């Protein structure tokens, strides 16, 4: 018995179209990276909070001076095992530098700055061959070296030339920004002074003190002056030529703040000179 067409079951075939997935992009990666960075920062802060005061000081110093890094340690920093090494850090060559070595580097930079300032000032052109700026273990030394005609002082006198006053005031203004103490020294050659009652001792001391007065008026702090010395002819710059006028000079010594002035790989003696040593001469005073 056959089925009528109305009795036959209807079969419906449904074909679903798969929609193409849209691209999510990379925004989620940025958000995830920000989250990881925030978590890492949180862990670092929590770690710092739990460290000793010494470690915290080192971390603070690092962020104040990004060019430096922590000193070498005998044990892991994670264990709080920083070993004190006299307040050292690591220099640009990867070698430890002590606080005294860092100060030597600072004095070298100050010396070079003064050298450039003097060289760029037309008024001081006449001093080109007569100013010596050196940095050594004893500190930053600025020497005003006389010539045969009395460049800085009147011959045989403690009277300063006008250009010398300007020079000393400029130096004083620059050094007044430093915390270091300063020693001013006077020297003469071995030629006896013409007046028996006034010797090279008095002349060297008076010249050093005259320089001090001008620098004091130029802005140098009174508390910065440690000593004013007069050596007469007892410390010749050129012992082989005791009458050479290069022995007549005034020296401004900027002393280091630290007592340990041992040289390291980055704090060797650095000598800077404006011009060459003056030639021999025979003028007294």
C-alpha positions in Angstrom: 0.0 0.0 0.0 1.6 3.2 -1.1 1.9 6.5 0.8 0.3 9.5 -0.4 2.4 12.5 -1.0 0.9 14.2 2.0 1.8 11.4 4.3 5.4 11.3 3.5 7.8 13.0 6.1 9.4 16.2 5.1 13.1 16.3 5.5 14.6 19.8 6.0 18.3 20.2 5.6 19.8 23.2 7.4 23.2 24.4 6.4 24.8 26.8 8.8 27.3 29.3 7.4 30.4 29.7 9.6 31.1 33.3 10.3 34.7 34.4 9.9 36.4 35.3 13.2 37.4 38.9 13.4 41.0 39.7 14.4 41.5 40.6 18.1 44.6 42.7 17.4 47.5 43.2 19.8 45.9 45.4 22.4 45.7 42.6 24.9 49.4 42.2 24.7 50.0 45.8 25.7 47.6 45.5 28.6 49.2 42.2 29.7 52.7 43.8 29.6 51.5 46.7 31.7 50.1 44.3 34.2 53.3 42.3 34.4 55.4 45.5 34.8 53.1 46.8 37.6 53.4 43.5 39.4 57.2 43.5 39.0 57.4 47.0 40.3 55.2 46.1 43.3 57.5 43.1 44.1 60.6 45.3 43.9 59.1 47.9 46.2 58.1 45.2 48.7 61.7 43.8 48.5 63.2 47.2 49.1 61.0 47.8 52.1 62.3 44.6 53.7 66.0 45.4 53.2 68.4 46.9 55.6 69.2 50.6 55.8 72.5 50.1 54.1 70.9 48.4 51.1 68.3 51.2 51.0 71.0 53.8 51.0 72.8 52.1 48.1 69.6 52.0 46.1 68.9 55.6 46.8 72.4 56.5 45.7 72.0 54.5 42.5 68.9 56.5 41.5 70.6 59.8 42.4 73.5 58.9 40.2 72.3 56.6 37.3 75.8 56.5 35.8 77.1 54.6 38.8 76.3 51.1 40.1 76.6 49.2 43.3 79.9 48.1 44.7 81.1 44.6 44.5 79.8 42.4 47.2 81.0 39.3 49.1 77.5 37.8 49.1 74.2 38.2 47.3 72.3 41.4 47.5 69.1 39.3 47.8 70.4 38.1 51.1 71.2 41.6 52.3 74.9 40.7 52.0 76.4 44.0 50.8 79.9 44.3 52.2 81.0 47.9 53.0 84.0 49.1 51.0 84.4 52.6 52.2 81.5 54.0 50.3 82.7 52.9 46.8 80.9 52.6 43.5 81.9 51.4 40.1 83.3 53.7 37.5 82.9 53.8 33.7 85.6 51.2 33.2 84.0 48.8 35.6 86.6 49.2 38.4 85.7 50.2 42.0 86.3 53.9 42.7 86.6 55.1 46.3 85.1 58.4 47.6 88.5 60.0 47.5 89.0 59.0 43.9 85.6 60.4 43.0 86.7 63.7 44.6 89.9 63.7 42.6 87.8 63.3 39.5 85.7 66.2 40.7 88.8 68.4 41.2 90.0 67.5 37.8 86.7 68.6 36.2 86.9 71.9 38.2 90.5 72.4 37.1 89.6 71.9 33.4 86.6 74.3 33.9 88.9 77.0 35.3 91.4 76.4 32.5 88.7 76.9 29.9 87.3 80.0 31.6 90.8 81.6 31.7 91.6 80.6 28.1 88.3 82.1 26.8 88.8 85.5 28.6 90.6 88.0 26.3 91.7 90.0 29.3 93.7 87.0 30.6 95.5 86.4 27.3 98.7 87.8 28.7 98.7 85.1 31.4 98.6 82.3 28.8 102.1 81.0 29.6 102.1 81.9 33.3 99.2 79.9 34.8 99.6 76.3 35.8 96.6 74.2 36.9 97.4 70.7 38.2 95.5 68.0 40.1 97.4 65.6 42.3 96.9 63.8 45.7 97.3 67.1 47.5 94.4 68.6 45.6 93.8 71.2 42.9 96.6 73.6 42.6 96.4 76.9 40.7 99.8 78.6 40.3 100.4 82.2 39.1 104.0 82.1 37.9 105.8 85.4 37.5 107.7 86.5 34.5 110.8 88.8 34.2 108.7 92.0 34.3 106.4 91.2 37.2 103.2 90.0 35.6 101.0 89.5 38.6 102.6 91.7 41.2 104.8 94.8 40.9 108.4 93.8 41.0 109.6 93.4 44.6 106.2 94.3 46.0 103.0 92.7 47.2 101.0 95.2 45.2 98.7 93.2 42.8 98.2 94.3 39.1 94.6 95.2 38.2 94.4 92.2 35.8 95.5 89.9 38.6 92.8 91.3 40.9 90.2 90.4 38.2 91.7 87.0 37.7 91.7 86.2 41.4 88.1 87.4 41.8 87.0 85.1 39.0 88.7 82.2 40.6 87.3 83.0 44.0 83.8 83.1 42.6 84.2 79.7 41.1 85.8 78.1 44.1 83.2 79.6 46.5 80.7 77.0 45.2 82.9 74.2 46.4 82.9 72.8 50.0 86.7 72.4 50.0 89.1 74.3 52.1 91.8 76.4 50.4 95.4 77.1 51.2 97.1 80.2 49.6 100.9 80.1 49.4 103.6 82.5 48.4 107.1 81.7 47.0 110.1 83.7 45.8 113.3 82.9 44.1 116.7 82.7 45.9 117.7 86.3 45.1 118.1 88.2 48.4 115.7 91.1 48.9 117.4 94.5 48.7 116.2 95.7 52.1 117.7 93.8 55.1 114.7 94.4 57.3 112.3 93.0 54.6 113.2 89.6 53.3 111.8 87.0 51.0 109.9 85.6 53.9 107.9 88.8 54.3 107.5 89.2 50.6 106.2 85.7 50.0 103.8 85.9 53.0 102.5 89.4 52.0 101.8 88.3 48.4 99.9 85.2 49.6 97.9 87.4 52.0 97.2 90.0 49.4 95.8 87.3 47.2 93.7 86.1 50.1 92.2 89.5 50.6 91.3 89.9 47.0 89.7 86.4 46.8 87.8 87.2 50.1 86.4 90.3 48.5 85.7 88.3 45.3 83.2 86.0 47.1 85.4 83.2 48.6 84.0 82.2 51.9 86.0 83.1 55.0 85.6 79.6 56.4 87.1 78.1 53.2 90.5 79.7 54.0 92.5 77.1 55.9 96.0 78.6 55.8 98.0 81.5 54.3 101.7 80.4 53.9 104.9 82.1 52.9 107.8 79.9 52.0 110.3 82.4 50.8 112.9 80.7 48.6 112.7 77.3 50.5 110.5 75.5 48.0 111.8 76.4 44.6 109.8 75.4 41.5 113.0 75.1 39.6 115.7 74.0 42.1 118.3 73.7 39.3 117.9 77.5 38.6 117.3 79.1 42.0 117.3 82.6 40.5 114.8 81.8 37.8 111.8 84.0 38.0 109.5 81.0 37.7 110.3 80.3 41.3 108.4 83.5 42.2 104.7 82.5 42.3 101.5 82.5 44.3 99.7 79.1 44.6 96.1 78.5 45.4 95.6 74.9 46.7 92.1 73.4 46.9 92.5 70.6 49.4 90.5 67.3 49.2 87.6 66.8 51.6 88.7 63.1 52.2 91.9 62.0 53.9 92.3 58.9 51.7 93.8 60.3 48.5 95.3 57.0 47.1 95.2 56.9 43.3 93.1 54.4 41.4 92.8 53.4 37.8 90.6 56.4 37.2 92.1 59.0 39.6 95.7 59.2 38.4 97.5 62.5 38.7 96.2 64.7 35.9 98.3 67.8 35.0 96.8 70.6 33.0 98.8 73.6 32.0 97.9 76.7 30.1 100.9 77.2 27.9 104.5 76.1 28.6 106.9 76.9 31.5 108.2 80.4 31.4 111.8 81.0 30.1 114.7 81.9 32.3 115.1 85.4 33.6 117.0 87.4 36.2 114.8 90.1 37.6 114.6 90.1 41.3 111.6 90.3 43.6 
